[in-house]
Every structure is written in structure tokens, then in C-alpha cells.
Amino acid sequence: MSRNTWIIFIVICIAILGGLIFLSRQDRADVGEVNTNAIVAASEANGNIGDHVYGSTEGNVLLIEYGDFQCPACKSAFPILQEIKEEYKDKLTFIFRNNPITQIHPNARAAAAAAEAAGLQGKYWEMHDALYEQQDDWSNASVDERLSFFVAMAKEVGIDDIDQFKRDIESDAVSSKINFDLSLGRKDNVSGTPTIFLNQEQLESDVWANKEALKAKVEEAL
């Protein structure tokens, strides 16, 4: 290989590497000044979509889940968290943040977008629940098929404007919200899902996967 050919080859490799680095950073938001252990308000950085909160907004106990709608472990944790957040809703602040791991769950980000789009019509938690309850139905859907599942669920949970729902799934605002949540997860060193924090303490799986153990932790925090 001639000298000029080597130079061209190196330049191309550098360009490709630079492009990969750029793409890997596209989904990163600046959250350096954000307190991850508090309710995050809507802002331009998160597409004007703040944290989704269930229960008390003034409680001293904060339970935060970084979840992936296609994750089987998240689905297993879902009914336990449902019971806990319902039982303690007057005292406990529960927050769900998106952490789709698309390398192994190719439909996870699309599902997160469907939940966020539903939230823009006041049906976030209804879609959140439906996605986990019906995970087995849509998790292996193709790119062409999955929208049909999400639209059907949107109708089930009472979304009025389905056309707007479809537009919102693809919107910059929803994409910014998901990217923002992912950046919060990186700041909190989230490496898998579900990752669950109770007042900044990361809970082990033997706690969040056991209702009585999780309940005991919440009672202790209260």
C-alpha cells in the first residue's frame, strides 16, 4: 500500500471514529447541575416533560426506578412496586425514569416514547402499566409491527387523539425527555435495569424483588 493510500485510509478511519463518538453523545444531556435525588421539573433540556411522579410530591421518602419497558426483570418488579407505591402513596414519592437498553431490547426506546406520548395526553401511568402488563405481546414485535401494539394500548387506556399520539412518539420533545432520563441514569451510575434507589440508597435485587423486604425498607425510611 502506497504512502498516499495509507494517509487516505487513516483519514477515513479517523472520520468514522469521530462520527461514532458524535453519535454516541447525541443522546446525552447536560445534567451536571441536576439533583437526581429530587423531583426534576420540566425544562427545555428534557423537552418540557418533567419527572413522572406517583403518590405524594412532598414526601420525605423518595423511591426512584430507572426502568426499561422491555426488560423482563422490570416486568417482574412491576407488581411489587405497584403494591408498594399504592399502599404508601400518601407518604411516598415514586418516580419512574426511562433507561431503555436498546442493545438488548430493541423495542425499549419506542415503548418509552409511547409512554411519554401518552403522558402528554394525561395517561402516562395508564400506559406505563399497560406496557408492563402486555410486555409479552409487543416485546418481540418488528419495527413495522410495534406501533400497532402501542396504538391499540393507547386506545385501551383512553387516549383521545391517536393521530397526535403517533406524532408525539416521533417528536423531539419526547426524544429529549428519554435522552435526559438516560443522562440522569449515567450520573447515578445506572448499569442495568431495574435500578432502584430509596433515598439515594441503591437497593439490591433481593430487596426490590421481595415485597416484604421492600416494605420493610420503606417503613424504615419513613
SEZA-927407 format. One line per field, with one value per residue: residue number from 1; residue in one letter; chain; x, y, z of N, C-alpha, C in turn. Coordinates in steps of 0.05 Angstrom, whole numbers, plus 5000, padded with zeros to 4 digits. Atoms other than C-alpha are relative to their C-alpha. Layout:
<atoms>
nr	c(NUM ...)
rest	c(a ...)
kette	c(A ...)
n.c1	c(X ...)
n.c2	c(Y ...)
n.c3	c(Z ...)
ca.c1	c(X ...)
ca.c2	c(Y ...)
ca.c3	c(Z ...)
c.c1	c(X ...)
c.c2	c(Y ...)
c.c3	c(Z ...)
</atoms>
This chain:
<atoms>
nr	c(1 2 3 4 5 6 7 8 9 10 11 12 13 14 15 16 17 18 19 20 21 22 23 24 25 26 27 28 29 30 31 32 33 34 35 36 37 38 39 40 41 42 43 44 45 46 47 48 49 50 51 52 53 54 55 56 57 58 59 60 61 62 63 64 65 66 67 68 69 70 71 72 73 74 75 76 77 78 79 80 81 82 83 84 85 86 87 88 89 90 91 92 93 94 95 96 97 98 99 100 101 102 103 104 105 106 107 108 109 110 111 112 113 114 115 116 117 118 119 120 121 122 123 124 125 126 127 128 129 130 131 132 133 134 135 136 137 138 139 140 141 142 143 144 145 146 147 148 149 150 151 152 153 154 155 156 157 158 159 160 161 162 163 164 165 166 167 168 169 170 171 172 173 174 175 176 177 178 179 180 181 182 183 184 185 186 187 188 189 190 191 192 193 194 195 196 197 198 199 200 201 202 203 204 205 206 207 208 209 210 211 212 213 214 215 216 217 218 219 220 221 222)
rest	c(m s r n t w i i f i v i c i a i l g g l i f l s r q d r a d v g e v n t n a i v a a s e a n g n i g d h v y g s t e g n v l l i e y g d f q c p a c k s a f p i l q e i k e e y k d k l t f i f r n n p i t q i h p n a r a a a a a a e a a g l q g k y w e m h d a l y e q q d d w s n a s v d e r l s f f v a m a k e v g i d d i d q f k r d i e s d a v s s k i n f d l s l g r k d n v s g t p t i f l n q e q l e s d v w a n k e a l k a k v e e a l)
kette	c(A A A A A A A A A A A A A A A A A A A A A A A A A A A A A A A A A A A A A A A A A A A A A A A A A A A A A A A A A A A A A A A A A A A A A A A A A A A A A A A A A A A A A A A A A A A A A A A A A A A A A A A A A A A A A A A A A A A A A A A A A A A A A A A A A A A A A A A A A A A A A A A A A A A A A A A A A A A A A A A A A A A A A A A A A A A A A A A A A A A A A A A A A A A A A A A A A A A A A A A A A A A A A A A A A A A A A A A A A A A A A A)
n.c1	c(5017 4983 5002 5024 5023 5001 5010 5028 5012 4999 5019 5027 5004 5004 5026 5020 4999 5012 5029 5011 5000 5022 5026 5003 5005 5024 5022 4992 5008 4983 5015 4980 5010 5026 5001 5015 5016 5022 5017 4989 5022 4999 4982 4993 4981 5015 5023 5022 5014 4986 5002 5027 5001 5024 5001 4995 4979 4988 4991 4971 4988 5000 4994 4995 4993 4991 5012 5001 5026 4997 4983 5015 4997 5017 5027 5003 5001 5023 5022 4991 4999 5028 5012 4986 5006 5028 5004 4987 5001 5003 4975 4977 4998 4989 4993 4990 4984 4994 4973 5001 4975 5008 4982 5012 5029 5003 5026 5003 5002 5026 5020 4997 5012 5029 5009 4997 5021 5025 4999 5007 5029 5009 5004 4974 4999 5017 4984 4978 5010 5008 4976 4989 5019 5002 4972 4996 5013 4986 4971 4986 5012 4982 5002 5025 5023 5003 5017 5028 5004 5001 5025 5022 4999 5009 5030 5010 4997 5017 4988 5020 4990 4981 4981 4981 4984 4980 4981 4984 4980 4977 4993 4975 5005 4999 4973 4984 5007 4987 4971 4995 5001 4976 4978 5003 4992 4970 4990 5005 4984 5018 4988 5020 5027 5005 4983 5019 4989 5018 4985 4972 4987 5007 5010 4992 5023 5015 5019 5021 5014 5014 5018 4996 4974 5002 5018 4984 4982 5016 5008 4976 4995 5022)
n.c2	c(4976 4976 4981 4984 5018 5002 4975 5000 5020 4990 4978 5012 5013 4978 4989 5020 5000 4975 5002 5018 4985 4979 5013 5011 4978 4986 5004 4991 4974 4989 5003 4996 4984 5010 5018 5024 5010 4981 4999 4983 4986 4997 4979 5003 5023 5026 4998 4989 5022 5006 5027 5011 5005 5013 4998 4973 4984 4987 5020 5000 5025 4999 5026 4995 5023 4997 5024 5006 5013 5027 5016 5020 4996 4977 5010 5015 4981 4982 5003 4994 4971 4990 5003 4982 4972 4996 5002 4977 4977 4975 4993 5008 4989 5019 4989 5018 4987 5018 5009 5022 5012 5008 5020 5027 4997 4981 4985 4986 4971 4995 5003 4976 4978 5003 4992 4971 4988 5003 4980 4974 4999 5005 5028 5012 5024 5021 5012 5013 5026 5018 5009 5023 5022 5013 5001 5024 4997 4981 4999 5012 4989 4987 4970 4994 5009 4990 4976 5009 5008 4976 4986 5015 4994 4972 5000 5014 4983 4977 4978 4989 4992 5021 4988 4984 5020 5009 4979 4996 5021 4992 4972 4992 4997 5026 5010 4986 5011 5026 4995 4988 5021 5017 4985 5002 5027 5001 4985 5017 5025 5022 5018 5020 4994 4974 4989 4987 4986 4991 4978 5001 5026 5019 5025 5025 5014 5016 4981 4991 5023 5013 4979 4995 4987 4973 4987 4995 4977 4975 4994 4990 4973 4983)
n.c3	c(5000 5002 4978 5003 4994 4971 4989 5005 4982 4973 4999 5000 4974 4981 5005 4991 4971 4990 5004 4980 4974 5002 4998 4973 4982 5008 4981 4974 4992 4979 4974 4979 4977 4993 4976 5009 4977 4996 5023 5021 5013 5029 5010 5028 5003 5001 5018 4984 4987 4975 4989 4995 4971 4989 4971 4989 5012 4977 4980 4993 5010 5029 5013 5029 5017 5027 5012 5029 5003 5013 4982 4985 4971 4994 4999 4975 4978 5004 4982 4973 4997 5001 4974 4981 5005 4995 4971 4986 5018 4985 4986 5017 5027 5019 5026 5020 5021 5022 5005 5020 5008 5027 5011 4996 5001 5023 5000 4974 5003 5012 4979 4983 5015 4999 4973 4999 5017 4985 4979 5010 5000 4973 4996 4997 4983 5013 5021 4985 4990 5022 5014 4985 4999 5027 5011 5016 5026 5018 4997 5023 5024 5018 5001 5014 4985 4973 4998 4998 4972 4983 5006 4988 4971 4996 5001 4976 4976 5002 5016 5018 5026 5008 5020 4985 4986 5019 5005 4976 4998 5016 4996 4988 4972 4988 5002 4981 4973 4996 4998 4974 4980 5003 4988 4971 4993 5001 4977 4977 5005 5007 5020 5008 4991 4988 4979 4982 4977 4979 4987 5010 4996 5021 4988 5013 5011 4980 4987 5018 5011 4978 4990 4972 4996 5009 4981 4975 5006 5001 4973 4986 5010 4990)
ca.c1	c(5000 5029 5041 4983 4936 4956 4942 4874 4859 4879 4837 4776 4786 4791 4728 4689 4713 4694 4625 4615 4635 4588 4530 4544 4539 4477 4432 4469 4440 4478 4454 4516 4477 4414 4398 4379 4351 4294 4235 4262 4217 4201 4253 4279 4332 4280 4232 4190 4170 4188 4193 4131 4111 4062 4039 4060 4100 4120 4140 4207 4216 4235 4233 4264 4264 4306 4268 4264 4195 4222 4264 4237 4266 4230 4166 4178 4189 4128 4073 4114 4127 4054 4032 4084 4071 3996 3999 4045 4021 4004 4075 4119 4143 4153 4188 4199 4255 4269 4330 4319 4376 4368 4429 4390 4319 4307 4235 4250 4261 4199 4159 4187 4166 4096 4091 4116 4068 4011 4034 4025 3951 3947 3953 4025 4014 3959 4007 4065 4023 3996 4066 4089 4025 4026 4102 4099 4054 4097 4168 4186 4147 4183 4195 4135 4090 4104 4068 4003 4011 4024 3965 3919 3943 3933 3861 3852 3877 3833 3878 3831 3875 3910 3940 3972 3996 4032 4063 4086 4121 4166 4173 4236 4205 4195 4264 4295 4258 4285 4355 4351 4330 4386 4435 4407 4418 4491 4501 4472 4518 4459 4486 4424 4350 4314 4359 4321 4340 4307 4330 4395 4410 4412 4371 4396 4352 4336 4301 4264 4244 4213 4151 4162 4235 4219 4162 4209 4258 4204 4179 4249 4257 4190)
ca.c2	c(5000 5068 5125 5166 5106 5098 5171 5166 5103 5136 5198 5154 5115 5180 5206 5142 5142 5215 5200 5142 5186 5241 5193 5162 5231 5253 5224 5258 5317 5363 5342 5363 5412 5369 5337 5266 5254 5303 5313 5341 5395 5406 5446 5457 5403 5348 5370 5406 5339 5332 5271 5227 5224 5176 5189 5247 5303 5326 5261 5253 5184 5182 5117 5123 5069 5072 5023 4992 4972 4912 4887 4821 4837 4904 4868 4822 4882 4919 4886 4892 4966 4975 4949 4989 5055 5046 5027 5086 5137 5188 5186 5160 5195 5146 5167 5127 5147 5117 5075 5035 4987 4983 4939 4880 4908 4938 4959 4991 5062 5060 5036 5093 5141 5112 5122 5194 5208 5181 5226 5287 5269 5256 5180 5167 5117 5081 5069 5053 4998 4971 4966 4921 4881 4867 4863 4792 4815 4871 4857 4814 4857 4882 4956 4955 4919 4953 5018 4979 4949 5017 5048 4992 5003 5078 5066 5018 5069 5124 5166 5212 5238 5178 5219 5266 5206 5180 5247 5254 5187 5215 5284 5320 5334 5261 5243 5297 5270 5200 5225 5267 5208 5166 5221 5222 5147 5155 5206 5156 5101 5060 4999 4955 4953 4958 5003 5027 5079 5092 5160 5154 5083 5034 4973 4903 4855 4814 4877 4904 4834 4817 4856 4846 4865 4927 4945 4939 4986 5037 5032 5042 5104 5131)
ca.c3	c(5000 4980 5028 4999 5005 5078 5091 5059 5099 5164 5149 5134 5199 5239 5206 5221 5294 5302 5273 5321 5381 5357 5350 5419 5450 5414 5467 5524 5560 5607 5677 5715 5759 5765 5833 5814 5884 5876 5830 5765 5737 5663 5625 5555 5568 5579 5525 5577 5606 5679 5723 5726 5799 5833 5903 5947 5917 5987 6020 6055 6024 5950 5911 5841 5788 5726 5682 5613 5589 5550 5609 5638 5707 5706 5690 5750 5795 5768 5810 5874 5862 5844 5911 5950 5915 5922 5996 6013 5962 6016 6044 5988 5925 5868 5805 5741 5694 5626 5617 5553 5539 5464 5453 5481 5480 5410 5425 5493 5469 5425 5485 5528 5473 5474 5549 5543 5486 5528 5584 5540 5539 5614 5610 5630 5686 5649 5590 5637 5669 5603 5573 5630 5634 5559 5551 5524 5467 5439 5462 5401 5351 5289 5277 5230 5279 5345 5331 5321 5390 5422 5386 5409 5481 5474 5455 5513 5564 5537 5491 5453 5397 5367 5309 5359 5399 5337 5324 5395 5394 5340 5369 5390 5458 5474 5448 5491 5553 5542 5529 5592 5634 5605 5625 5695 5697 5675 5730 5780 5752 5727 5690 5686 5698 5741 5783 5844 5895 5961 5988 5948 5971 5913 5931 5917 5878 5940 5966 5906 5883 5951 5973 6047 6043 6003 6050 6110 6076 6063 6134 6160 6116 6139)
c.c1	c(5018 4995 4974 4975 4998 4988 4970 4985 4998 4979 4971 4994 4994 4972 4978 4999 4987 4970 4988 4999 4978 4973 4996 4994 4975 4978 5007 4992 5019 4984 5019 4990 4973 5003 4983 4982 4978 4983 5011 4977 5004 5019 5005 5017 4986 4975 4975 4981 5015 4997 4970 4999 4973 5001 5005 5022 5016 5011 5030 5013 4996 5010 5002 5007 5010 4993 5000 4975 5002 5016 4983 5002 4983 4971 4995 4997 4975 4978 5007 5001 4972 4987 5012 4992 4971 4995 5011 4997 4996 5026 5024 4999 5013 5004 5010 5015 5008 5029 5000 5028 4997 5019 4989 4969 4993 4974 4997 4997 4973 4978 5001 4987 4970 4989 5001 4978 4973 4999 4992 4969 4988 4997 5027 4999 4984 5016 5024 4991 4994 5025 5012 4981 4998 5028 5004 4988 5016 5030 5016 4989 5022 4996 4973 4976 4996 4982 4971 4994 4997 4974 4976 4999 4991 4970 4988 5001 4986 5013 4979 5010 5023 5020 5021 5019 5022 5021 5019 5021 5025 5011 5027 4997 5002 5028 5018 4995 5014 5030 5008 5000 5024 5025 4999 5010 5031 5012 4997 5014 4981 5013 4981 4973 4987 5022 4982 5014 4979 5016 5030 5014 4990 4993 5010 4975 4985 4982 4978 4984 4983 4982 5005 5026 4999 4983 5015 5019 4986 4992 5023 5006 4979 5004)
c.c2	c(5025 5019 5016 4983 4997 5025 5002 4981 5010 5022 4989 4988 5021 5011 4982 5000 5025 4999 4983 5014 5020 4987 4989 5021 5015 4998 5009 5029 5009 5000 5005 5015 4989 4981 4976 4989 5020 4999 5020 5013 5001 5023 4995 4975 4974 5002 5011 4978 4992 4972 4992 4990 4986 5003 5029 5014 5014 4981 5002 4975 5000 4973 5005 4975 5010 4973 4999 4984 4973 4981 4980 5004 5024 4992 4984 5018 5016 4995 5006 5030 5012 4999 5019 5029 5006 5001 5025 5026 5026 5009 4997 5014 4980 5013 4978 5016 4979 4993 4976 4991 4988 4980 4972 5001 5020 5016 5018 5030 5008 4998 5024 5024 4998 5009 5030 5014 4998 5021 5028 5003 4991 4970 4985 4974 4978 4985 4985 4972 4980 4989 4976 4976 4985 4997 4976 5003 5016 4998 4989 5010 5012 5030 5008 4993 5015 5024 4991 4991 5024 5016 4986 5005 5028 5002 4988 5018 5027 5024 5010 5006 4981 5012 5016 4982 4990 5021 5004 4979 5007 5028 5005 5002 4973 4988 5013 4990 4974 5003 5012 4979 4982 5014 5001 4973 4997 5014 4983 4973 4976 4983 4978 5008 4976 5008 5017 5012 5008 5021 4998 4974 4981 4974 4976 4985 4984 5018 5007 4977 4985 5021 5006 5013 5029 5017 5007 5023 5026 5008 5011 5029 5020 5006)
c.c3	c(5000 5023 4998 5007 5030 5013 4997 5019 5028 5004 5001 5028 5022 4997 5011 5031 5011 4997 5021 5028 5000 5004 5029 5020 4994 5020 5029 5005 5023 5026 5023 5025 5010 5025 4993 5023 5008 4975 4980 4985 4970 4993 4971 4996 4999 4983 5014 5011 5025 5009 5003 5029 5007 5030 5009 4986 5023 5020 5005 4989 4969 4989 4970 4986 4973 4986 4970 4996 4987 5018 5016 5031 5009 5002 5026 5024 5000 5020 5029 5004 4999 5027 5020 4995 5005 5030 5014 4984 5015 5013 4982 4973 4982 4973 4981 4979 4979 4999 4980 4992 4972 4988 5003 4998 4978 5000 5025 4997 4988 5021 5019 4986 5001 5027 5003 4983 5013 5022 4991 4997 5027 5007 5004 5015 4989 4978 5012 5009 4977 4986 5015 5000 4974 4987 4982 4972 4980 5000 4976 4973 4982 5001 4987 5016 5026 5003 5002 5028 5018 4995 5012 5030 5006 5000 5025 5025 4998 4987 4980 4972 4992 4980 5015 5016 4982 4994 5024 5004 4985 5005 5013 5030 5015 4999 5020 5029 5005 5002 5027 5022 4999 5012 5030 5010 5000 5024 5025 4997 4996 4978 4991 5010 5011 5020 5017 5023 5020 5017 4995 5004 4978 5013 4985 4991 5021 5017 4982 4988 5021 5013 5029 5007 4992 5019 5026 4996 5000 5028 5016 4991 5010 5030)
</atoms>
